[in-house]
């Protein structure tokens, strides 16, 4: 029997609401409040129809904004009263619409704490798997081939979920509930190590280990990352870094350096709390920080420059490599100077020939190139009253290169900004 106080609303939500676990969040919230209806992705964001007690519906609307996933951003929300259907249950349904595209596409996000823990857990079925992800982290923009954001519209479309991954995808309580790019060693992408001619040196089982051995020997390895290739070399080897400069035709411009941990960065650089927050954020950009003197890095990394561009691992592959290497590595864009970044392994054999001694590749396609973002923390000015400091100055963040973690999100311009 229909509840006389029940109402049904159609809710249109715009913003960063795809690829960030928003539909699973809506599903759980509706179930918690004993509401019925459905949620689906659209070309503009997310569409919800929700039905139930009017007070519960009101609570649902309030919590859509207040309790949304950390990586989500609700920019606009509109509601329309529609006829009640007296249905049972709440579901996530496929998108089935056309029209103008105004969707805010989510950026790629650094590996979350839960996935990092699984990556290093010998008991977990994804232990050591370089492509694990969940609703809160991993590739988004670099994988997307069409909208809305669903697996069939990503570079993961060719990898059919195994039964274990499908169970996770379908289980409401699971962290990977409707996580579109999930995979595991059984059903997902795999690594391979090639020589400079494209011949396989070793397959998935030993590719990481052999790549580490080559880096230990001072060789240059091209690593296919999240949004393109990077050229890796030992940042403490003057000879290796100079060889990379010569081959890449980059005589002086500083190289970015990847470190295994924040503590490792502190040993080489002066690091503020604001800079540390940025390094550990889901965006995980390259942060320009002040170098310490005589710390053992090759002078050729950033010749004559008081700053060093530092970053932490942002993907499972990077975490695994750095856990094995445990020292700073140059990780610079995979290209010759002034050329675009290489994204395809066959293209890399041509464009990186004569630069890389080997290529660590995988079979997950990159839909669009995404380089690492670069930021600089600019200390705020001290404000004082009657000669005394009023409050701690607030630092500003200058985004020098807006890429992974930030792109393609819109830049919000304050209403009171001046020309």
C-alpha positions in Angstrom: 0.0 0.0 0.0 1.3 3.4 -1.0 2.4 5.7 1.9 0.3 8.8 1.8 3.3 10.9 2.9 5.6 9.5 0.3 7.0 11.7 -2.4 9.2 11.0 -5.4 11.9 13.4 -6.7 14.0 13.5 -9.8 17.4 14.9 -8.8 19.9 16.1 -11.4 23.4 16.5 -10.1 26.3 18.2 -12.0 29.9 18.5 -11.1 32.7 15.9 -10.6 30.3 13.0 -9.9 31.5 10.3 -12.2 34.6 8.1 -11.6 34.7 9.2 -7.9 32.3 6.6 -6.3 29.3 8.9 -6.4 26.7 6.4 -7.6 27.7 3.8 -5.0 27.5 6.5 -2.4 24.0 7.5 -3.6 23.0 3.8 -3.6 24.2 3.2 0.0 22.6 6.5 1.2 19.2 5.6 -0.3 19.3 2.1 1.2 20.3 3.5 4.6 17.3 5.9 4.5 15.0 3.2 3.2 14.2 5.0 0.0 13.4 3.4 -3.4 14.4 4.5 -6.9 17.5 4.5 -9.0 20.7 6.4 -10.0 22.5 6.5 -13.3 25.2 8.4 -15.1 24.3 10.9 -17.8 26.2 13.0 -20.2 25.8 15.9 -17.8 26.5 14.2 -14.5 24.2 12.0 -12.5 20.4 11.5 -12.5 18.6 10.2 -9.5 14.9 9.3 -8.8 14.2 8.8 -5.2 11.0 7.9 -3.4 9.9 7.6 0.2 8.9 9.4 3.3 9.2 13.2 2.8 11.5 13.7 5.8 13.8 10.9 4.6 13.9 12.4 1.1 14.8 15.8 2.6 17.6 14.2 4.6 18.8 12.4 1.4 19.1 15.8 -0.4 21.0 17.4 2.5 23.5 14.5 2.7 24.1 14.3 -1.0 26.2 17.4 -0.6 27.4 17.0 3.0 28.5 13.4 2.8 29.7 13.0 -0.8 33.0 11.2 -1.5 36.1 13.3 -0.9 37.0 13.3 -4.6 33.5 14.4 -5.7 32.3 17.9 -6.2 28.6 18.8 -6.5 28.5 22.1 -8.5 24.8 22.2 -9.2 21.7 20.2 -8.1 18.1 20.6 -9.2 15.0 18.7 -8.1 11.6 18.0 -9.8 8.6 16.4 -8.2 7.4 13.4 -10.2 4.6 10.9 -9.7 5.3 8.2 -7.1 5.6 4.7 -8.4 5.4 2.7 -5.2 8.3 0.5 -6.4 10.6 -1.6 -4.2 14.4 -1.4 -3.8 17.0 1.0 -5.1 19.3 0.3 -8.0 22.2 1.6 -10.1 21.0 1.5 -13.8 22.9 1.9 -17.0 22.9 5.2 -18.9 20.6 5.3 -22.0 20.5 8.8 -23.3 21.9 11.2 -25.9 22.2 14.9 -25.9 24.7 17.7 -25.3 27.8 16.8 -23.4 28.5 19.0 -20.4 30.0 16.4 -18.0 32.8 17.3 -15.6 35.3 14.5 -16.4 37.2 13.3 -13.3 41.0 13.5 -13.1 43.4 10.6 -12.5 44.0 10.2 -8.7 47.0 8.8 -6.8 46.8 5.4 -5.2 44.7 5.5 -2.0 45.8 4.2 1.3 43.6 1.1 1.1 44.9 0.1 -2.3 48.5 0.7 -1.1 47.9 -1.7 1.8 46.6 -4.4 -0.5 49.5 -3.9 -2.8 52.0 -4.9 -0.1 49.9 -7.6 1.6 51.1 -11.1 0.8 47.7 -12.5 1.8 45.8 -10.3 -0.7 44.9 -11.6 -4.1 46.2 -8.3 -5.6 49.5 -8.4 -3.8 52.1 -6.9 -6.1 49.6 -6.2 -8.9 50.6 -2.9 -10.7 47.1 -2.0 -11.9 44.9 -2.3 -8.8 42.4 0.5 -8.2 39.1 1.3 -6.5 36.3 4.0 -6.5 38.6 6.4 -4.7 41.8 6.2 -6.8 43.4 5.3 -10.1 43.1 6.3 -13.7 40.0 8.2 -14.9 40.7 10.9 -17.5 43.6 9.0 -19.1 41.3 6.0 -19.6 38.1 7.6 -20.8 37.2 7.1 -24.5 33.6 8.4 -24.3 31.0 9.6 -21.8 29.3 8.8 -19.5 32.0 7.2 -17.4 31.3 3.5 -17.6 33.7 0.6 -18.2 32.6 0.2 -21.8 33.7 3.8 -22.4 37.2 3.3 -21.1 40.4 1.7 -22.1 39.5 -1.2 -19.8 36.6 -2.3 -22.1 38.7 -5.0 -23.6 39.4 -6.6 -20.2 36.4 -8.7 -19.1 36.0 -9.0 -15.4 36.7 -12.4 -13.8 34.1 -13.8 -11.4 36.0 -12.5 -8.3 36.2 -8.9 -9.7 32.6 -9.1 -10.8 31.5 -10.1 -7.3 33.4 -7.1 -5.9 31.8 -4.8 -8.5 28.3 -6.0 -7.6 28.7 -6.1 -3.8 27.2 -3.0 -2.1 29.6 -3.2 0.9 32.7 -3.6 -1.2 35.1 -0.7 -1.8 35.1 -1.6 -5.5 31.3 -1.5 -5.8 30.8 -0.1 -9.4 34.5 0.8 -9.7 34.7 0.9 -13.5 38.5 0.3 -14.1 39.0 -2.5 -11.5 41.0 -5.6 -12.5 43.3 -8.3 -11.0 46.1 -10.5 -12.1 43.5 -13.0 -13.5 41.6 -10.6 -15.8 43.5 -7.3 -16.0 46.5 -5.8 -17.8 50.1 -7.2 -17.4 53.6 -6.0 -17.6 56.4 -6.9 -20.0 60.0 -5.8 -20.4 61.2 -5.1 -23.9 64.6 -4.4 -25.3 65.1 -1.3 -27.5 64.1 -3.4 -30.6 60.8 -4.5 -29.1 61.8 -8.0 -28.2 60.4 -9.3 -24.9 63.2 -9.7 -22.3 60.8 -11.1 -19.7 57.1 -11.3 -19.0 54.8 -10.3 -16.1 56.5 -12.5 -13.4 60.0 -10.9 -13.6 59.5 -7.6 -15.5 59.7 -5.4 -12.4 62.7 -7.3 -11.0 64.6 -7.1 -14.2 63.8 -3.4 -14.7 65.2 -2.8 -11.3 68.4 -4.7 -12.1 68.9 -2.5 -15.3 68.3 0.7 -13.3 70.8 -0.5 -10.7 73.3 -0.8 -13.6 72.8 2.8 -14.5 70.8 2.1 -17.6 67.8 4.2 -18.9 64.4 2.5 -18.7 61.3 3.9 -20.4 58.4 3.1 -18.1 54.8 3.2 -19.5 52.9 5.0 -16.7 49.4 6.2 -16.2 49.3 8.9 -18.9 52.4 8.3 -20.9 56.0 7.0 -20.8 58.6 8.3 -18.4 62.4 7.9 -18.7 63.9 6.6 -15.5 67.5 6.6 -14.4 69.4 6.6 -11.1 69.3 10.2 -9.7 72.5 9.6 -7.8 74.6 8.5 -10.8 76.2 11.5 -12.5 77.2 9.4 -15.5 73.7 8.0 -16.0 72.0 11.4 -15.6 74.4 13.1 -18.1 73.8 10.2 -20.6 70.0 10.8 -20.3 70.6 14.6 -20.9 72.6 13.9 -24.0 70.2 11.4 -25.5 67.1 13.4 -24.6 68.7 16.6 -26.0 68.0 18.5 -22.8 71.2 20.2 -21.7 70.1 22.2 -18.6 66.4 22.1 -17.8 66.0 20.4 -14.4 64.7 16.8 -14.1 62.0 15.8 -11.7 63.0 13.2 -9.1 60.8 10.5 -7.7 61.4 9.5 -4.1 60.1 6.4 -2.2 58.8 8.4 0.8 58.4 11.7 2.4 61.2 10.9 4.8 63.5 10.2 1.9 62.6 13.7 0.4 63.5 15.3 3.7 67.0 13.9 3.6 67.6 15.8 0.3 65.3 18.8 0.6 63.9 21.4 3.0 60.2 20.5 3.2 57.4 22.6 4.6 54.1 21.2 5.9 52.2 22.7 3.0 54.6 21.1 0.5 54.2 17.7 2.3 50.4 18.0 2.1 50.6 18.5 -1.6 53.0 15.6 -2.2 50.7 13.2 -0.2 47.4 14.5 -1.8 45.3 12.6 -4.3 46.7 14.9 -7.0 50.3 13.9 -6.0 52.0 16.6 -8.2 55.7 17.4 -8.7 56.4 20.0 -6.0 59.3 22.5 -6.4 61.2 22.6 -3.1 64.6 23.9 -1.8 67.5 21.5 -2.1 69.8 20.8 0.7 73.5 21.3 0.0 75.8 18.4 -0.8 73.2 15.7 -0.4 74.5 13.2 -2.9 72.3 13.7 -5.9 73.9 14.0 -9.3 74.7 17.6 -10.1 73.2 17.1 -13.6 69.7 16.5 -12.1 69.1 20.3 -11.6 72.4 22.1 -12.5 72.8 25.5 -10.8 69.2 25.4 -9.5 68.3 25.9 -5.8 65.0 24.1 -6.3 64.4 20.4 -7.0 61.2 19.0 -8.5 60.2 16.1 -6.2 57.3 13.7 -6.2 56.0 10.5 -4.6 54.7 7.4 -6.3 51.2 8.0 -7.7 50.4 4.6 -9.2 50.8 1.0 -8.0 53.5 0.4 -10.6 55.5 3.3 -9.2 55.0 2.1 -5.7 56.3 -1.3 -6.5 59.3 0.0 -8.4 60.3 2.4 -5.6 59.7 -0.1 -2.9 62.3 -2.2 -4.6 64.8 0.5 -5.5 64.6 2.6 -2.3 66.5 5.5 -3.6 65.7 8.7 -5.7 65.1 8.2 -9.4 64.9 10.7 -12.2 61.4 10.2 -13.7 61.1 12.6 -16.6 58.7 12.8 -19.5 59.2 10.1 -22.1 60.1 12.2 -25.2 62.8 14.1 -26.8 63.0 17.7 -25.8 60.1 19.8 -27.1 58.2 16.8 -28.4 54.9 15.5 -27.0 55.0 12.7 -24.5 54.9 9.1 -25.9 51.8 7.1 -24.9 52.0 3.9 -27.1 54.6 1.2 -26.8 55.0 0.7 -30.5 55.4 4.4 -31.0 58.0 4.4 -28.2 60.1 2.0 -30.1 60.5 4.7 -32.8 60.5 7.9 -30.8 62.5 6.7 -27.9 65.0 4.8 -29.9 68.5 5.8 -29.0 67.3 7.1 -25.6 66.0 4.1 -23.6 68.0 1.0 -23.1 64.8 -1.0 -22.3 61.0 -0.4 -22.1 58.8 -1.5 -19.2 55.4 -1.7 -21.0 51.9 -3.0 -20.4 48.8 -3.8 -22.4 46.4 -1.2 -20.9 45.9 1.5 -23.6 46.3 5.1 -22.7 43.3 7.0 -24.2 45.0 10.5 -23.8 48.4 11.8 -22.7 48.6 13.1 -19.2 51.9 14.5 -17.9 52.8 15.1 -14.2 51.5 18.4 -12.7 54.0 20.8 -11.3 53.3 23.2 -8.4 55.1 25.7 -6.2 54.2 26.7 -2.7 54.5 30.5 -2.3 54.7 31.5 1.4 52.1 34.0 2.5 52.9 37.4 3.9 52.9 37.9 7.6 50.1 40.1 8.8 50.7 42.1 11.9 48.9 44.5 14.2 50.8 47.0 16.3 54.0 45.1 15.5 52.7 41.7 16.5 52.0 38.9 14.1 48.2 38.6 13.8 48.0 35.0 12.4 50.0 32.4 10.6 50.4 33.5 7.0 48.5 31.3 4.5 50.6 29.9 1.7 49.4 30.1 -1.9 49.9 27.2 -4.4 51.0 28.2 -7.9 50.2 25.5 -10.4 53.0 25.8 -13.0 51.8 22.8 -15.1 48.2 21.7 -14.8 48.0 18.1 -15.7 47.6 14.7 -13.8 45.4 15.1 -10.8 44.1 18.5 -11.8 43.2 18.3 -15.4 40.5 18.4 -16.8 38.8 19.9 -13.9 37.5 23.5 -14.4 39.3 26.5 -12.9 36.9 28.2 -10.5 37.2 32.0 -10.8 36.0 33.9 -7.8 32.9 36.1 -8.3 34.7 39.1 -6.7 37.9 38.7 -8.8 39.2 41.8 -10.5 40.3 42.0 -14.1 
